[in-house]
Amino acid sequence: MSTEPQFDELIHAPTRLSIVALLAAADWADFTFVRDSLSLSDSALSKQVSILEQAGYLTNAGRTR
Amino acid sequence: MADIEARQAQAVREAANWRWPWWYVAATAALMVGISVAMDFGRDPATLIVVYCCRVSLLQIPLAARMRACLHRSRSTFRVNWPQAALLLAVAGVYLLARLALGAVGAPLPSTLAGLLMAAAYAAGRPAAQQMTARRLLARELPAPR
């Protein structure tokens, strides 16, 4: 069974890539910190976090990991 | 790539700019003095040490709630955080030396006086330890300017 690396289109969107890049440095980050750092609205960040969470890139437990 | 590095630097800066809140420093210093006073009045030192550790642990709960970003452990190593450990060892040294010296000269309430010195050393040293940690973190984690 081959496990060739594949390009994930989901993470290519600039906003999602920024979120993942920011969180890559951290063990966890507060929602407000991510929102303020990326100049996003609550709803926009919530939407992107949900998408990333569904794809398994992060977990949202009040704090975003 | 530059944008990814910039985002990671934001998280590092957030962690480096975090400051220990005044109420935590004040509560810890008050706890140091309280335990020292109790030792002068013949309380069991082992019990007091347990009480101290429990109270300090309790203070960590509201402390963690104030942080907005916690760096990954690989970025927050002992090489970065050693000033915090050095501060605690230094204040313990201040207490022990002061208590020994005050006991030797027969001063009244030697533990209380040593505790006051220890609390003052802690309150004075906390900002310096914090600055040293932040400087080391930024130097280690932020990319060099191009």
N, CA and C atoms of all chains as a GROMACS GRO file, in nm:
protein
  633
    1MET      N    1   0.085  -0.119   0.000
    1MET     CA    2   0.000   0.000   0.000
    1MET      C    3   0.089   0.125   0.000
    2SER      N    4   0.068   0.213  -0.098
    2SER     CA    5   0.153   0.331  -0.107
    2SER      C    6   0.095   0.446  -0.025
    3THR      N    7   0.185   0.524   0.033
    3THR     CA    8   0.142   0.643   0.110
    3THR      C    9   0.213   0.765   0.052
    4GLU      N   10   0.183   0.794  -0.071
    4GLU     CA   11   0.249   0.908  -0.136
    4GLU      C   12   0.194   1.038  -0.079
    5PRO      N   13   0.280   1.136  -0.058
    5PRO     CA   14   0.231   1.265  -0.007
    5PRO      C   15   0.137   1.330  -0.108
    6GLN      N   16   0.034   1.393  -0.056
    6GLN     CA   17  -0.063   1.458  -0.143
    6GLN      C   18  -0.082   1.603  -0.099
    7PHE      N   19  -0.111   1.688  -0.193
    7PHE     CA   20  -0.137   1.829  -0.165
    7PHE      C   21  -0.282   1.845  -0.119
    8ASP      N   22  -0.301   1.907  -0.004
    8ASP     CA   23  -0.436   1.923   0.050
    8ASP      C   24  -0.489   2.062   0.012
    9GLU      N   25  -0.584   2.063  -0.077
    9GLU     CA   26  -0.641   2.190  -0.125
    9GLU      C   27  -0.706   2.270  -0.010
   10LEU      N   28  -0.755   2.196   0.088
   10LEU     CA   29  -0.830   2.261   0.196
   10LEU      C   30  -0.747   2.366   0.270
   11ILE      N   31  -0.621   2.336   0.287
   11ILE     CA   32  -0.535   2.424   0.367
   11ILE      C   33  -0.471   2.535   0.284
   12HIS      N   34  -0.496   2.532   0.153
   12HIS     CA   35  -0.432   2.627   0.064
   12HIS      C   36  -0.494   2.767   0.071
   13ALA      N   37  -0.619   2.775   0.115
   13ALA     CA   38  -0.685   2.906   0.126
   13ALA      C   39  -0.606   2.996   0.221
   14PRO      N   40  -0.581   3.122   0.184
   14PRO     CA   41  -0.492   3.209   0.264
   14PRO      C   42  -0.532   3.220   0.411
   15THR      N   43  -0.661   3.235   0.437
   15THR     CA   44  -0.704   3.252   0.577
   15THR      C   45  -0.677   3.126   0.657
   16ARG      N   46  -0.710   3.012   0.599
   16ARG     CA   47  -0.689   2.886   0.672
   16ARG      C   48  -0.539   2.859   0.692
   17LEU      N   49  -0.461   2.892   0.590
   17LEU     CA   50  -0.316   2.874   0.602
   17LEU      C   51  -0.259   2.964   0.712
   18SER      N   52  -0.312   3.086   0.722
   18SER     CA   53  -0.267   3.177   0.827
   18SER      C   54  -0.302   3.124   0.965
   19ILE      N   55  -0.423   3.070   0.978
   19ILE     CA   56  -0.465   3.015   1.108
   19ILE      C   57  -0.374   2.900   1.149
   20VAL      N   58  -0.350   2.810   1.054
   20VAL     CA   59  -0.267   2.693   1.085
   20VAL      C   60  -0.122   2.735   1.115
   21ALA      N   61  -0.073   2.833   1.039
   21ALA     CA   62   0.064   2.881   1.063
   21ALA      C   63   0.077   2.942   1.202
   22LEU      N   64  -0.024   3.018   1.241
   22LEU     CA   65  -0.023   3.081   1.374
   22LEU      C   66  -0.027   2.975   1.484
   23LEU      N   67  -0.112   2.877   1.465
   23LEU     CA   68  -0.130   2.774   1.569
   23LEU      C   69  -0.014   2.674   1.572
   24ALA      N   70   0.060   2.665   1.463
   24ALA     CA   71   0.170   2.568   1.459
   24ALA      C   72   0.274   2.598   1.566
   25ALA      N   73   0.287   2.727   1.602
   25ALA     CA   74   0.386   2.765   1.703
   25ALA      C   75   0.337   2.737   1.844
   26ALA      N   76   0.206   2.719   1.858
   26ALA     CA   77   0.148   2.716   1.993
   26ALA      C   78   0.093   2.579   2.030
   27ASP      N   79   0.093   2.555   2.161
   27ASP     CA   80   0.028   2.437   2.214
   27ASP      C   81  -0.123   2.459   2.209
   28TRP      N   82  -0.164   2.578   2.252
   28TRP     CA   83  -0.302   2.622   2.236
   28TRP      C   84  -0.306   2.774   2.224
   29ALA      N   85  -0.414   2.824   2.169
   29ALA     CA   86  -0.431   2.970   2.160
   29ALA      C   87  -0.576   3.004   2.184
   30ASP      N   88  -0.595   3.119   2.244
   30ASP     CA   89  -0.730   3.168   2.272
   30ASP      C   90  -0.795   3.215   2.142
   31PHE      N   91  -0.925   3.195   2.134
   31PHE     CA   92  -0.999   3.237   2.015
   31PHE      C   93  -0.976   3.385   1.983
   32THR      N   94  -0.979   3.468   2.087
   32THR     CA   95  -0.965   3.613   2.065
   32THR      C   96  -0.826   3.649   2.011
   33PHE      N   97  -0.725   3.575   2.056
   33PHE     CA   98  -0.589   3.602   2.007
   33PHE      C   99  -0.580   3.572   1.857
   34VAL      N  100  -0.635   3.459   1.815
   34VAL     CA  101  -0.631   3.424   1.672
   34VAL      C  102  -0.712   3.526   1.592
   35ARG      N  103  -0.829   3.558   1.644
   35ARG     CA  104  -0.916   3.655   1.575
   35ARG      C  105  -0.847   3.790   1.558
   36ASP      N  106  -0.788   3.840   1.667
   36ASP     CA  107  -0.722   3.971   1.661
   36ASP      C  108  -0.597   3.968   1.573
   37SER      N  109  -0.520   3.859   1.583
   37SER     CA  110  -0.395   3.850   1.506
   37SER      C  111  -0.422   3.848   1.356
   38LEU      N  112  -0.532   3.786   1.316
   38LEU     CA  113  -0.560   3.772   1.173
   38LEU      C  114  -0.664   3.874   1.124
   39SER      N  115  -0.706   3.962   1.216
   39SER     CA  116  -0.806   4.064   1.180
   39SER      C  117  -0.931   4.002   1.116
   40LEU      N  118  -0.984   3.903   1.183
   40LEU     CA  119  -1.105   3.837   1.133
   40LEU      C  120  -1.222   3.869   1.225
   41SER      N  121  -1.342   3.851   1.172
   41SER     CA  122  -1.460   3.864   1.258
   41SER      C  123  -1.482   3.730   1.331
   42ASP      N  124  -1.562   3.735   1.436
   42ASP     CA  125  -1.590   3.611   1.510
   42ASP      C  126  -1.650   3.504   1.419
   43SER      N  127  -1.744   3.547   1.337
   43SER     CA  128  -1.813   3.449   1.253
   43SER      C  129  -1.720   3.390   1.147
   44ALA      N  130  -1.636   3.476   1.090
   44ALA     CA  131  -1.544   3.427   0.987
   44ALA      C  132  -1.446   3.327   1.047
   45LEU      N  133  -1.393   3.359   1.165
   45LEU     CA  134  -1.298   3.267   1.228
   45LEU      C  135  -1.368   3.137   1.269
   46SER      N  136  -1.489   3.150   1.323
   46SER     CA  137  -1.564   3.029   1.363
   46SER      C  138  -1.582   2.935   1.245
   47LYS      N  139  -1.615   2.994   1.131
   47LYS     CA  140  -1.639   2.912   1.012
   47LYS      C  141  -1.511   2.839   0.971
   48GLN      N  142  -1.400   2.912   0.968
   48GLN     CA  143  -1.274   2.850   0.926
   48GLN      C  144  -1.226   2.746   1.027
   49VAL      N  145  -1.248   2.776   1.155
   49VAL     CA  146  -1.209   2.680   1.260
   49VAL      C  147  -1.290   2.551   1.246
   50SER      N  148  -1.419   2.565   1.215
   50SER     CA  149  -1.504   2.446   1.198
   50SER      C  150  -1.453   2.360   1.082
   51ILE      N  151  -1.417   2.427   0.973
   51ILE     CA  152  -1.368   2.353   0.855
   51ILE      C  153  -1.238   2.280   0.889
   52LEU      N  154  -1.148   2.352   0.956
   52LEU     CA  155  -1.018   2.291   0.992
   52LEU      C  156  -1.038   2.179   1.095
   53GLU      N  157  -1.133   2.198   1.183
   53GLU     CA  158  -1.160   2.096   1.284
   53GLU      C  159  -1.215   1.968   1.220
   54GLN      N  160  -1.305   1.988   1.125
   54GLN     CA  161  -1.362   1.872   1.055
   54GLN      C  162  -1.254   1.796   0.977
   55ALA      N  163  -1.155   1.871   0.927
   55ALA     CA  164  -1.048   1.807   0.851
   55ALA      C  165  -0.940   1.750   0.942
   56GLY      N  166  -0.952   1.775   1.073
   56GLY     CA  167  -0.858   1.717   1.169
   56GLY      C  168  -0.732   1.798   1.189
   57TYR      N  169  -0.730   1.924   1.144
   57TYR     CA  170  -0.610   2.006   1.161
   57TYR      C  171  -0.600   2.068   1.300
   58LEU      N  172  -0.714   2.085   1.366
   58LEU     CA  173  -0.711   2.142   1.501
   58LEU      C  174  -0.828   2.090   1.584
   59THR      N  175  -0.820   2.111   1.711
   59THR     CA  176  -0.933   2.077   1.798
   59THR      C  177  -0.978   2.205   1.866
   60ASN      N  178  -1.106   2.219   1.878
   60ASN     CA  179  -1.162   2.340   1.938
   60ASN      C  180  -1.227   2.302   2.070
   61ALA      N  181  -1.162   2.343   2.178
   61ALA     CA  182  -1.215   2.308   2.310
   61ALA      C  183  -1.230   2.434   2.393
   62GLY      N  184  -1.300   2.532   2.334
   62GLY     CA  185  -1.301   2.664   2.399
   62GLY      C  186  -1.174   2.736   2.363
   63ARG      N  187  -1.061   2.664   2.381
   63ARG     CA  188  -0.933   2.711   2.332
   63ARG      C  189  -0.902   2.633   2.207
   64THR      N  190  -0.839   2.700   2.109
   64THR     CA  191  -0.809   2.636   1.981
   64THR      C  192  -0.668   2.581   1.983
   65ARG      N  193  -0.657   2.452   1.960
   65ARG     CA  194  -0.526   2.386   1.963
   65ARG      C  195  -0.480   2.350   1.824
   66MET      N  196   0.581   3.163   0.232
   66MET     CA  197   0.669   3.118   0.341
   66MET      C  198   0.693   3.231   0.442
   67ALA      N  199   0.715   3.353   0.387
   67ALA     CA  200   0.737   3.468   0.475
   67ALA      C  201   0.614   3.494   0.561
   68ASP      N  202   0.497   3.472   0.501
   68ASP     CA  203   0.373   3.495   0.576
   68ASP      C  204   0.359   3.391   0.688
   69ILE      N  205   0.397   3.268   0.662
   69ILE     CA  206   0.389   3.163   0.764
   69ILE      C  207   0.484   3.198   0.880
   70GLU      N  208   0.605   3.242   0.845
   70GLU     CA  209   0.702   3.280   0.951
   70GLU      C  210   0.649   3.398   1.032
   71ALA      N  211   0.584   3.493   0.961
   71ALA     CA  212   0.530   3.611   1.030
   71ALA      C  213   0.420   3.570   1.128
   72ARG      N  214   0.338   3.477   1.088
   72ARG     CA  215   0.229   3.431   1.176
   72ARG      C  216   0.286   3.360   1.300
   73GLN      N  217   0.388   3.278   1.278
   73GLN     CA  218   0.449   3.208   1.391
   73GLN      C  219   0.515   3.308   1.485
   74ALA      N  220   0.575   3.411   1.426
   74ALA     CA  221   0.639   3.515   1.509
   74ALA      C  222   0.535   3.588   1.593
   75GLN      N  223   0.413   3.602   1.540
   75GLN     CA  224   0.305   3.666   1.617
   75GLN      C  225   0.277   3.587   1.745
   76ALA      N  226   0.271   3.455   1.731
   76ALA     CA  227   0.244   3.370   1.848
   76ALA      C  228   0.358   3.381   1.949
   77VAL      N  229   0.481   3.384   1.899
   77VAL     CA  230   0.598   3.394   1.988
   77VAL      C  231   0.597   3.528   2.061
   78ARG      N  232   0.564   3.637   1.987
   78ARG     CA  233   0.560   3.770   2.049
   78ARG      C  234   0.451   3.777   2.155
   79GLU      N  235   0.337   3.716   2.126
   79GLU     CA  236   0.228   3.716   2.224
   79GLU      C  237   0.275   3.648   2.354
   80ALA      N  238   0.342   3.534   2.340
   80ALA     CA  239   0.390   3.462   2.460
   80ALA      C  240   0.498   3.544   2.532
   81ALA      N  241   0.586   3.609   2.454
   81ALA     CA  242   0.695   3.686   2.516
   81ALA      C  243   0.643   3.811   2.586
   82ASN      N  244   0.534   3.867   2.533
   82ASN     CA  245   0.480   3.990   2.593
   82ASN      C  246   0.390   3.963   2.713
   83TRP      N  247   0.363   3.837   2.739
   83TRP     CA  248   0.276   3.805   2.852
   83TRP      C  249   0.347   3.841   2.982
   84ARG      N  250   0.273   3.905   3.072
   84ARG     CA  251   0.332   3.947   3.200
   84ARG      C  252   0.259   3.879   3.315
   85TRP      N  253   0.336   3.840   3.415
   85TRP     CA  254   0.275   3.783   3.535
   85TRP      C  255   0.188   3.891   3.598
   86PRO      N  256   0.062   3.865   3.626
   86PRO     CA  257  -0.025   3.969   3.682
   86PRO      C  258   0.015   4.008   3.823
   87TRP      N  259  -0.012   4.134   3.858
   87TRP     CA  260   0.029   4.186   3.988
   87TRP      C  261  -0.032   4.105   4.102
   88TRP      N  262  -0.157   4.059   4.083
   88TRP     CA  263  -0.223   3.988   4.193
   88TRP      C  264  -0.156   3.853   4.219
   89TYR      N  265  -0.096   3.793   4.115
   89TYR     CA  266  -0.028   3.666   4.136
   89TYR      C  267   0.100   3.688   4.217
   90VAL      N  268   0.175   3.792   4.177
   90VAL     CA  269   0.299   3.824   4.249
   90VAL      C  270   0.266   3.861   4.394
   91ALA      N  271   0.161   3.945   4.412
   91ALA     CA  272   0.123   3.988   4.547
   91ALA      C  273   0.077   3.869   4.631
   92ALA      N  274  -0.004   3.781   4.574
   92ALA     CA  275  -0.054   3.665   4.648
   92ALA      C  276   0.059   3.570   4.686
   93THR      N  277   0.154   3.550   4.594
   93THR     CA  278   0.268   3.462   4.624
   93THR      C  279   0.355   3.521   4.733
   94ALA      N  280   0.380   3.652   4.724
   94ALA     CA  281   0.462   3.719   4.827
   94ALA      C  282   0.391   3.712   4.963
   95ALA      N  283   0.258   3.735   4.963
   95ALA     CA  284   0.182   3.728   5.088
   95ALA      C  285   0.186   3.587   5.147
   96LEU      N  286   0.181   3.490   5.060
   96LEU     CA  287   0.188   3.350   5.104
   96LEU      C  288   0.324   3.320   5.166
   97MET      N  289   0.429   3.372   5.105
   97MET     CA  290   0.565   3.353   5.160
   97MET      C  291   0.574   3.412   5.300
   98VAL      N  292   0.522   3.534   5.316
   98VAL     CA  293   0.527   3.600   5.446
   98VAL      C  294   0.442   3.523   5.548
   99GLY      N  295   0.322   3.484   5.506
   99GLY     CA  296   0.232   3.412   5.597
   99GLY      C  297   0.291   3.283   5.650
  100ILE      N  298   0.353   3.208   5.559
  100ILE     CA  299   0.414   3.080   5.600
  100ILE      C  300   0.533   3.106   5.693
  101SER      N  301   0.610   3.211   5.660
  101SER     CA  302   0.727   3.244   5.744
  101SER      C  303   0.684   3.284   5.884
  102VAL      N  304   0.576   3.363   5.893
  102VAL     CA  305   0.525   3.404   6.024
  102VAL      C  306   0.480   3.282   6.102
  103ALA      N  307   0.408   3.192   6.036
  103ALA     CA  308   0.358   3.072   6.103
  103ALA      C  309   0.472   2.987   6.158
  104MET      N  310   0.585   2.986   6.086
  104MET     CA  311   0.700   2.907   6.132
  104MET      C  312   0.757   2.963   6.263
  105ASP      N  313   0.749   3.095   6.280
  105ASP     CA  314   0.797   3.156   6.403
  105ASP      C  315   0.710   3.116   6.522
  106PHE      N  316   0.588   3.080   6.496
  106PHE     CA  317   0.496   3.047   6.605
  106PHE      C  318   0.477   2.897   6.622
  107GLY      N  319   0.582   2.825   6.577
  107GLY     CA  320   0.591   2.683   6.612
  107GLY      C  321   0.501   2.588   6.536
  108ARG      N  322   0.451   2.632   6.422
  108ARG     CA  323   0.371   2.539   6.341
  108ARG      C  324   0.463   2.435   6.278
  109ASP      N  325   0.403   2.321   6.244
  109ASP     CA  326   0.480   2.213   6.185
  109ASP      C  327   0.527   2.254   6.044
  110PRO      N  328   0.659   2.262   6.022
  110PRO     CA  329   0.710   2.309   5.891
  110PRO      C  330   0.662   2.222   5.775
  111ALA      N  331   0.655   2.091   5.795
  111ALA     CA  332   0.612   2.003   5.685
  111ALA      C  333   0.469   2.036   5.641
  112THR      N  334   0.382   2.061   5.740
  112THR     CA  335   0.243   2.098   5.707
  112THR      C  336   0.239   2.230   5.632
  113LEU      N  337   0.321   2.324   5.678
  113LEU     CA  338   0.322   2.456   5.613
  113LEU      C  339   0.371   2.448   5.469
  114ILE      N  340   0.468   2.362   5.446
  114ILE     CA  341   0.519   2.346   5.309
  114ILE      C  342   0.410   2.289   5.219
  115VAL      N  343   0.333   2.193   5.272
  115VAL     CA  344   0.221   2.135   5.195
  115VAL      C  345   0.118   2.244   5.166
  116VAL      N  346   0.086   2.324   5.269
  116VAL     CA  347  -0.011   2.434   5.250
  116VAL      C  348   0.039   2.530   5.142
  117TYR      N  349   0.168   2.565   5.149
  117TYR     CA  350   0.226   2.657   5.051
  117TYR      C  351   0.213   2.601   4.909
  118CYS      N  352   0.250   2.475   4.892
  118CYS     CA  353   0.246   2.414   4.758
  118CYS      C  354   0.102   2.410   4.704
  119CYS      N  355   0.007   2.378   4.793
  119CYS     CA  356  -0.135   2.371   4.750
  119CYS      C  357  -0.184   2.509   4.708
  120ARG      N  358  -0.152   2.611   4.787
  120ARG     CA  359  -0.200   2.747   4.756
  120ARG      C  360  -0.138   2.796   4.624
  121VAL      N  361  -0.008   2.768   4.605
  121VAL     CA  362   0.058   2.811   4.481
  121VAL      C  363  -0.006   2.740   4.361
  122SER      N  364  -0.038   2.612   4.379
  122SER     CA  365  -0.103   2.537   4.270
  122SER      C  366  -0.240   2.596   4.238
  123LEU      N  367  -0.313   2.635   4.342
  123LEU     CA  368  -0.444   2.696   4.320
  123LEU      C  369  -0.434   2.826   4.241
  124LEU      N  370  -0.326   2.901   4.268
  124LEU     CA  371  -0.307   3.028   4.197
  124LEU      C  372  -0.283   3.008   4.047
  125GLN      N  373  -0.239   2.887   4.010
  125GLN     CA  374  -0.211   2.861   3.868
  125GLN      C  375  -0.339   2.858   3.785
  126ILE      N  376  -0.453   2.831   3.849
  126ILE     CA  377  -0.579   2.814   3.774
  126ILE      C  378  -0.622   2.947   3.712
  127PRO      N  379  -0.638   3.055   3.791
  127PRO     CA  380  -0.672   3.181   3.725
  127PRO      C  381  -0.560   3.236   3.638
  128LEU      N  382  -0.436   3.196   3.670
  128LEU     CA  383  -0.322   3.243   3.590
  128LEU      C  384  -0.332   3.191   3.447
  129ALA      N  385  -0.358   3.062   3.432
  129ALA     CA  386  -0.367   3.002   3.299
  129ALA      C  387  -0.483   3.061   3.219
  130ALA      N  388  -0.589   3.100   3.290
  130ALA     CA  389  -0.706   3.156   3.221
  130ALA      C  390  -0.676   3.292   3.161
  131ARG      N  391  -0.572   3.359   3.208
  131ARG     CA  392  -0.539   3.492   3.157
  131ARG      C  393  -0.450   3.487   3.032
  132MET      N  394  -0.392   3.371   3.004
  132MET     CA  395  -0.301   3.362   2.889
  132MET      C  396  -0.381   3.351   2.760
  133ARG      N  397  -0.330   3.412   2.654
  133ARG     CA  398  -0.400   3.405   2.525
  133ARG      C  399  -0.336   3.304   2.431
  134ALA      N  400  -0.209   3.275   2.455
  134ALA     CA  401  -0.142   3.175   2.370
  134ALA      C  402  -0.034   3.107   2.451
  135CYS      N  403  -0.029   2.976   2.440
  135CYS     CA  404   0.075   2.900   2.509
  135CYS      C  405   0.161   2.832   2.403
  136LEU      N  406   0.289   2.864   2.404
  136LEU     CA  407   0.376   2.810   2.300
  136LEU      C  408   0.392   2.660   2.314
  137HIS      N  409   0.423   2.598   2.203
  137HIS     CA  410   0.449   2.455   2.204
  137HIS      C  411   0.569   2.427   2.294
  138ARG      N  412   0.568   2.313   2.360
  138ARG     CA  413   0.672   2.284   2.459
  138ARG      C  414   0.813   2.291   2.400
  139SER      N  415   0.827   2.252   2.275
  139SER     CA  416   0.960   2.253   2.214
  139SER      C  417   1.016   2.395   2.201
  140ARG      N  418   0.927   2.496   2.207
  140ARG     CA  419   0.972   2.636   2.198
  140ARG      C  420   0.990   2.698   2.336
  141SER      N  421   0.943   2.630   2.437
  141SER     CA  422   0.947   2.688   2.570
  141SER      C  423   1.026   2.596   2.663
  142THR      N  424   1.152   2.578   2.630
  142THR     CA  425   1.236   2.481   2.701
  142THR      C  426   1.304   2.544   2.822
  143PHE      N  427   1.379   2.463   2.894
  143PHE     CA  428   1.452   2.513   3.010
  143PHE      C  429   1.555   2.618   2.968
  144ARG      N  430   1.608   2.608   2.847
  144ARG     CA  431   1.705   2.707   2.799
  144ARG      C  432   1.644   2.846   2.793
  145VAL      N  433   1.512   2.849   2.772
  145VAL     CA  434   1.440   2.977   2.767
  145VAL      C  435   1.393   3.017   2.907
  146ASN      N  436   1.345   2.919   2.983
  146ASN     CA  437   1.276   2.950   3.109
  146ASN      C  438   1.363   2.945   3.233
  147TRP      N  439   1.493   2.921   3.217
  147TRP     CA  440   1.575   2.904   3.338
  147TRP      C  441   1.575   3.026   3.431
  148PRO      N  442   1.557   3.150   3.380
  148PRO     CA  443   1.553   3.262   3.477
  148PRO      C  444   1.440   3.249   3.580
  149GLN      N  445   1.329   3.187   3.538
  149GLN     CA  446   1.218   3.168   3.633
  149GLN      C  447   1.259   3.072   3.745
  150ALA      N  448   1.328   2.965   3.706
  150ALA     CA  449   1.374   2.868   3.806
  150ALA      C  450   1.482   2.930   3.895
  151ALA      N  451   1.569   3.010   3.832
  151ALA     CA  452   1.677   3.074   3.908
  151ALA      C  453   1.620   3.170   4.012
  152LEU      N  454   1.512   3.238   3.976
  152LEU     CA  455   1.448   3.331   4.069
  152LEU      C  456   1.399   3.257   4.194
  153LEU      N  457   1.332   3.144   4.172
  153LEU     CA  458   1.277   3.069   4.286
  153LEU      C  459   1.389   3.015   4.376
  154LEU      N  460   1.496   2.966   4.313
  154LEU     CA  461   1.610   2.918   4.392
  154LEU      C  462   1.675   3.033   4.469
  155ALA      N  463   1.683   3.149   4.404
  155ALA     CA  464   1.746   3.265   4.468
  155ALA      C  465   1.666   3.311   4.589
  156VAL      N  466   1.532   3.316   4.575
  156VAL     CA  467   1.453   3.364   4.690
  156VAL      C  468   1.457   3.262   4.804
  157ALA      N  469   1.464   3.133   4.769
  157ALA     CA  470   1.478   3.032   4.874
  157ALA      C  471   1.612   3.052   4.946
  158GLY      N  472   1.716   3.084   4.868
  158GLY     CA  473   1.848   3.110   4.926
  158GLY      C  474   1.846   3.231   5.017
  159VAL      N  475   1.773   3.335   4.975
  159VAL     CA  476   1.761   3.457   5.057
  159VAL      C  477   1.699   3.422   5.192
  160TYR      N  478   1.593   3.342   5.189
  160TYR     CA  479   1.525   3.306   5.314
  160TYR      C  480   1.620   3.226   5.405
  161LEU      N  481   1.684   3.125   5.347
  161LEU     CA  482   1.769   3.039   5.430
  161LEU      C  483   1.884   3.117   5.492
  162LEU      N  484   1.952   3.197   5.409
  162LEU     CA  485   2.067   3.274   5.460
  162LEU      C  486   2.023   3.376   5.564
  163ALA      N  487   1.911   3.446   5.534
  163ALA     CA  488   1.863   3.548   5.628
  163ALA      C  489   1.821   3.483   5.760
  164ARG      N  490   1.755   3.370   5.750
  164ARG     CA  491   1.709   3.303   5.872
  164ARG      C  492   1.827   3.255   5.956
  165LEU      N  493   1.928   3.200   5.888
  165LEU     CA  494   2.047   3.154   5.961
  165LEU      C  495   2.117   3.273   6.028
  166ALA      N  496   2.132   3.383   5.953
  166ALA     CA  497   2.202   3.500   6.007
  166ALA      C  498   2.124   3.562   6.123
  167LEU      N  499   1.993   3.576   6.105
  167LEU     CA  500   1.911   3.636   6.211
  167LEU      C  501   1.906   3.547   6.335
  168GLY      N  502   1.902   3.415   6.310
  168GLY     CA  503   1.903   3.320   6.423
  168GLY      C  504   2.034   3.328   6.499
  169ALA      N  505   2.144   3.346   6.424
  169ALA     CA  506   2.277   3.350   6.486
  169ALA      C  507   2.294   3.473   6.574
  170VAL      N  508   2.235   3.585   6.532
  170VAL     CA  509   2.249   3.707   6.614
  170VAL      C  510   2.138   3.719   6.718
  171GLY      N  511   2.048   3.622   6.720
  171GLY     CA  512   1.942   3.621   6.822
  171GLY      C  513   1.833   3.723   6.800
  172ALA      N  514   1.805   3.754   6.675
  172ALA     CA  515   1.699   3.852   6.644
  172ALA      C  516   1.562   3.791   6.677
  173PRO      N  517   1.467   3.877   6.720
  173PRO     CA  518   1.332   3.825   6.744
  173PRO      C  519   1.262   3.796   6.611
  174LEU      N  520   1.177   3.694   6.610
  174LEU     CA  521   1.100   3.654   6.491
  174LEU      C  522   1.189   3.640   6.366
  175PRO      N  523   1.290   3.555   6.372
  175PRO     CA  524   1.383   3.545   6.258
  175PRO      C  525   1.314   3.496   6.129
  176SER      N  526   1.220   3.406   6.143
  176SER     CA  527   1.154   3.355   6.022
  176SER      C  528   1.067   3.462   5.956
  177THR      N  529   0.999   3.542   6.039
  177THR     CA  530   0.914   3.649   5.985
  177THR      C  531   0.999   3.749   5.907
  178LEU      N  532   1.110   3.790   5.968
  178LEU     CA  533   1.198   3.888   5.902
  178LEU      C  534   1.258   3.830   5.773
  179ALA      N  535   1.299   3.703   5.782
  179ALA     CA  536   1.356   3.637   5.663
  179ALA      C  537   1.248   3.623   5.556
  180GLY      N  538   1.124   3.596   5.597
  180GLY     CA  539   1.013   3.585   5.502
  180GLY      C  540   0.985   3.717   5.432
  181LEU      N  541   0.993   3.827   5.507
  181LEU     CA  542   0.974   3.959   5.446
  181LEU      C  543   1.082   3.987   5.342
  182LEU      N  544   1.206   3.950   5.377
  182LEU     CA  545   1.316   3.968   5.281
  182LEU      C  546   1.293   3.882   5.157
  183MET      N  547   1.248   3.758   5.181
  183MET     CA  548   1.224   3.666   5.069
  183MET      C  549   1.116   3.720   4.977
  184ALA      N  550   1.006   3.769   5.037
  184ALA     CA  551   0.895   3.823   4.956
  184ALA      C  552   0.940   3.946   4.878
  185ALA      N  553   1.022   4.030   4.941
  185ALA     CA  554   1.072   4.149   4.871
  185ALA      C  555   1.162   4.109   4.755
  186ALA      N  556   1.247   4.008   4.779
  186ALA     CA  557   1.336   3.960   4.672
  186ALA      C  558   1.254   3.903   4.556
  187TYR      N  559   1.148   3.831   4.591
  187TYR     CA  560   1.063   3.772   4.487
  187TYR      C  561   0.995   3.882   4.403
  188ALA      N  562   0.935   3.980   4.473
  188ALA     CA  563   0.863   4.087   4.402
  188ALA      C  564   0.959   4.169   4.316
  189ALA      N  565   1.082   4.188   4.366
  189ALA     CA  566   1.179   4.268   4.290
  189ALA      C  567   1.237   4.187   4.174
  190GLY      N  568   1.254   4.058   4.195
  190GLY     CA  569   1.319   3.975   4.092
  190GLY      C  570   1.226   3.926   3.983
  191ARG      N  571   1.096   3.924   4.011
  191ARG     CA  572   1.002   3.871   3.912
  191ARG      C  573   1.007   3.945   3.778
  192PRO      N  574   1.002   4.082   3.777
  192PRO     CA  575   1.009   4.149   3.647
  192PRO      C  576   1.140   4.122   3.572
  193ALA      N  577   1.250   4.113   3.646
  193ALA     CA  578   1.380   4.089   3.581
  193ALA      C  579   1.382   3.949   3.520
  194ALA      N  580   1.332   3.851   3.593
  194ALA     CA  581   1.330   3.713   3.541
  194ALA      C  582   1.240   3.705   3.417
  195GLN      N  583   1.132   3.779   3.424
  195GLN     CA  584   1.038   3.780   3.311
  195GLN      C  585   1.102   3.841   3.186
  196GLN      N  586   1.172   3.952   3.208
  196GLN     CA  587   1.239   4.018   3.095
  196GLN      C  588   1.344   3.928   3.033
  197MET      N  589   1.421   3.860   3.119
  197MET     CA  590   1.526   3.771   3.068
  197MET      C  591   1.465   3.657   2.987
  198THR      N  592   1.356   3.602   3.037
  198THR     CA  593   1.290   3.492   2.966
  198THR      C  594   1.238   3.539   2.831
  199ALA      N  595   1.173   3.656   2.830
  199ALA     CA  596   1.116   3.709   2.705
  199ALA      C  597   1.227   3.735   2.604
  200ARG      N  598   1.340   3.792   2.652
  200ARG     CA  599   1.451   3.821   2.561
  200ARG      C  600   1.507   3.694   2.498
  201ARG      N  601   1.521   3.590   2.581
  201ARG     CA  602   1.576   3.464   2.532
  201ARG      C  603   1.481   3.399   2.432
  202LEU      N  604   1.352   3.409   2.463
  202LEU     CA  605   1.252   3.349   2.375
  202LEU      C  606   1.252   3.418   2.238
  203LEU      N  607   1.256   3.551   2.240
  203LEU     CA  608   1.253   3.624   2.113
  203LEU      C  609   1.382   3.599   2.033
  204ALA      N  610   1.495   3.595   2.102
  204ALA     CA  611   1.622   3.573   2.033
  204ALA      C  612   1.627   3.434   1.971
  205ARG      N  613   1.566   3.338   2.039
  205ARG     CA  614   1.575   3.199   1.993
  205ARG      C  615   1.473   3.169   1.883
  206GLU      N  616   1.356   3.230   1.895
  206GLU     CA  617   1.246   3.189   1.809
  206GLU      C  618   1.218   3.279   1.690
  207LEU      N  619   1.254   3.407   1.699
  207LEU     CA  620   1.222   3.494   1.587
  207LEU      C  621   1.329   3.485   1.480
  208PRO      N  622   1.288   3.481   1.352
  208PRO     CA  623   1.388   3.475   1.246
  208PRO      C  624   1.471   3.603   1.244
  209ALA      N  625   1.600   3.586   1.211
  209ALA     CA  626   1.688   3.703   1.204
  209ALA      C  627   1.642   3.795   1.092
  210PRO      N  628   1.651   3.929   1.112
  210PRO     CA  629   1.609   4.021   1.005
  210PRO      C  630   1.694   4.003   0.881
  211ARG      N  631   1.627   4.008   0.765
  211ARG     CA  632   1.701   3.988   0.640
  211ARG      C  633   1.738   4.120   0.576
   0.00000   0.00000   0.00000
